Structures are given as C-alpha cells and as structure tokens.
Amino acid sequence: MGRKDASTARTPVDQYRKQIGKQDYKKTRPMLRATRLKAEAKKTALGVKVEIYLIAYTTFVYMLFLF
C-alpha cells in the first residue's frame, strides 16, 4: 500500500533529471554507433590488406619457382 503512494510522489527535480537523461541518451546513441561502425571498418580493412599482401607474396614465390 505504501509503495503505490511513494512511486507517484516524485519531485519535479527528479522528473526533470529523468527527462534530461533520456534526451542525453538519445543524443549519444547515434554517436556511439558511428564510432563502433568506424572501429569495425578499420578491423575489416586490416584483414583485407593482410589477405592482399599474402596473395601477392604467394603469387610472387610461385612465379619464382616456375622460372
């Protein structure tokens, strides 16, 4: 019984803080997502570079053995 009364009686300051917190979360979420995507792109780009170098090196060594 006392629980219901306590949850409905919020101070205006608490309501304001909650509202501001929600707004800040909405602002930072796209920024965090962009940062995460950028980091993932760097990781995959490094993998592609390594694969290209490995293929080029293998081809070079193969050509040396043929001639």
Secondary structure as GFF3:
##gff-version 3
##sequence-region A 1 67
A	DSSP	alpha_helix	2	8	.	.	.	ID=ss1
A	DSSP	alpha_helix	12	66	.	.	.	ID=ss2
###
